[in-house]
Amino acid sequence: MTVPDGAHDPRLAERLEVVRSAVSDAARAAGRAAGEITTIVVTKFHPASMVRELHRLGVRDMGESRHQDAAPKAAELAELALRWHFVGQLQSKKARAVLSYASTVHSVDRGSLVDALQAAGVEVEVFIQLNLTDDPARGGVGEAGLLSVTERVLAAPTLRLVGLMAVAPQGDDARRAFARVREAAERMRTLAPDATRLSMGMSDDFVAAIAEGATHLRIGSAITGKRPARA
Ligand SMILES: *Cc1c(COP(=O)(O)O)cnc(C)c1O
């Protein structure tokens, strides 16, 4: 299958509409207001033309996971009023460059990254990423380290801790995974009462995430279609 160029893909609007109504339905089913849920469209590896089209369709929150891919798009689209969310694993040496366009980083998981973000000297919203697996390569801090990373973020004046982020492990029951995130966030709020947001839920599991209180969904392929191969 060839990958459609976003600017000329009529199905992009259809898929966006399907996801928007599924989000509304899931919110209603959970007794929540759809307005309290932000859908971030993850456009990684798709061209700037698709981001432009999504903006035309009313999307303002864009998610990217790799700096080399995100930076040129953000530069090309600098005139659009977009919020860029960095959702991927972040090397400390790239922290400053990412903050030249991203207003929110969802993947803070260690003290050295907190220091690097702080050293950039710009205000940024951050989520701490929780790793729900035993594999450190997945990114995120384990539950045992969560409160110590929370303390590090709270001590960094340019970082505003807004919540907790996680990816549900493949093959696990997503609802149960997201319940763990909700409970971990409750513990985090004993130190950070303002960190009320939950960044969880992707194309295949956002309904379960909404049921467990997600405030920020990170949805890629269900809206963008199949991702091009990594460049
Ligand atoms: C790619 C990605 C997403 C979106 O994934 P889909 O399954 O395409 O919806 C969400 N979160 C992170 C961290 C990602 O890297």
The ligand as an SDF file (V2000), in Angstrom:
LIG
                    3D

 15 15  0  0  0  0  0  0  0  0999 V2000
    3.4480    6.6650   18.0930 C   0  0  0  0  0  0  0  0  0  0  0  0
    3.0260    6.9890   19.4570 C   0  0  0  0  0  0  0  0  0  0  0  0
    1.6720    7.1600   19.7720 C   0  0  0  0  0  0  0  0  0  0  0  0
    0.5480    6.9460   18.7650 C   0  0  0  0  0  0  0  0  0  0  0  0
    0.4680    5.5880   18.4280 O   0  0  0  0  0  0  0  0  0  0  0  0
   -0.7430    5.0000   17.5330 P   0  0  0  0  0  0  0  0  0  0  0  0
   -0.7890    3.5680   17.9250 O   0  0  0  0  0  0  0  0  0  0  0  0
   -0.3490    5.2180   16.1200 O   0  0  0  0  0  0  0  0  0  0  0  0
   -1.9730    5.7220   17.9010 O   0  0  0  0  0  0  0  0  0  0  0  0
    1.3550    7.5040   21.0740 C   0  0  0  0  0  0  0  0  0  0  0  0
    2.2940    7.6640   22.0250 N   0  0  0  0  0  0  0  0  0  0  0  0
    3.6060    7.5080   21.7550 C   0  0  0  0  0  0  0  0  0  0  0  0
    4.5900    7.6970   22.8520 C   0  0  0  0  0  0  0  0  0  0  0  0
    4.0170    7.1650   20.4740 C   0  0  0  0  0  0  0  0  0  0  0  0
    5.3170    6.9950   20.2200 O   0  0  0  0  0  0  0  0  0  0  0  0
  1  2  1  0
  2  3  1  0
  2 14  2  0
  3  4  1  0
  3 10  2  0
  4  5  1  0
  5  6  1  0
  6  7  2  0
  6  8  1  0
  6  9  1  0
 10 11  1  0
 11 12  2  0
 12 13  1  0
 12 14  1  0
 14 15  1  0
M  END
$$$$
